[in-house]
Amino acid sequence: MTTPDPRLGRILLLGENYGTYGEVAASQIASQSAAAISVGSDPDSPSGRWKFDPDVANEDTLCVIDAGSWVGMAVADAHYGPESSHMLISRLHDIWAKVRPTDVNHLDQMIEFLRTGEPAETDSETTLLVSVFDRETGSGFGVSFGDSSFTVVANGRTPRALNLHDHRFVTAMVPQTLREGHLFRFSAQPGDVLLAYTDGIDGCHYRQPETSVQPEHIAAIAQMVDYDPLALVTQVTELALKGVDGSPGGQDNIAIAAVVA
């Protein structure tokens, strides 16, 4: 299912709105940026043990803002309820509509500012991966907490995560968790695709990365679709839902965003 976002330059996809197993919801900004989200394809997945809200099976969320000269993208993967991922990404989405991060330290301060307000009492906590790219300079930076992935998909190269994977989770309930994330910097060439995704992709076989979607699969799909962002996020998600080489797939929520450099 493909649904264009009517707000030019902005995509916000909240998992609570996408809970039909086996479905992919994809959205695109012009021809430069796209995103997809899915609850997964296995309602009996072992990942269900970490979901505290029986009415929300999809706790992932993402946002993308494409201002032409610069772009911001963020994904989050919550557990113990959707509140943390949905609130933090929604707040970031609103901030980016008004303020452009100038450098990695400014972005880090912006992430810490997401604690502002009075969050509802919740056990929810989330991974958080945020990146910003300047199309005019070809350079970018990001902040990462947890095990979501950011990579540059370039012709002739196998993509590798540029952010550090760890087991840190963030929540506005504990403001200090939003401090001292893993900061990273990167560069990209025109035609490369920046890709951010939660572990429903490289952990589509739940907690079995070796039998889940690999960087080589992503590279092959990117080449096959000629680095089109909408086709890339759609087909990578569909592969994760199906599973790789006969292994189970679709065992975790998915949020994935792609931007043409």
Phi, psi and omega in degrees: 000124181244124182231111179293139178278125183287345180272104184304127175086002184222137173228130171226116180240116181255127185303330182300339180267359185226084186239016180268116184297137179089352181265146172244123173256120183239147181219151185224145169253113182045231180247005191258333187220146179206163180207158178215154180215148179203146175286342185115190181233359184239097181293346179257018182299146175298343178295342181297341182294340184263005183261116186269341182258110183295343182267353181230100179275341182250109183257002178277157175203165180205162169213153174221136170234125183242107182260015180088287180284336178218159181217143174239142179218144182211141174228152180213145185228102184269164167217167186062028180118157185273357192300315185295311181296317184292318182290312184294316180291321178297319178295317179298317179303317179291320180296316182297334178292344183243330189227131175265127175295132185272330179200180186295327179289322175297318178298318179299318177294323179297319178298316179297327180293341181298344179288343186300135181116183182244092181291148175296148178298122184204153172271354186297140172216163191210154164287162178207122178232122184229134178220153179227138182227136177258112183291334183285325180261344182074020182236156181208176181205165182199171177227138186222136170229126176097206192241021168286166189234144172233134181211162172253122180262110184236148181300129177084003180232143174278123183290140176229145180300132180265349179257156178282131174271134175211190182244033177271138179232152185240154177200141176291344177294332179234087189305328182294343178292340181272009180254152172058049171288171177284115179270137177219157178232154182203170174224159179209154180258155175307132182098338173295160176240128174273132186229127176234136182205153175276174188281009168290348175271295183276006170227036181298328164271105197307121180059027177230072185298331182292340178243029177243186181298128182255162176306326180295324177294316180297316180299318181294318178295317180302317180292321182295324182263011178057038174061029173283123188295320181293314179296324181295308182294325181293311185285327175295318178295317179298322176296317179297324178292323181284322186098162188249128173052041176085355177280157178299151176221177177066027185265007176211159176297155184229132166224129184214137180228145181224138181224133176281127180289000000 
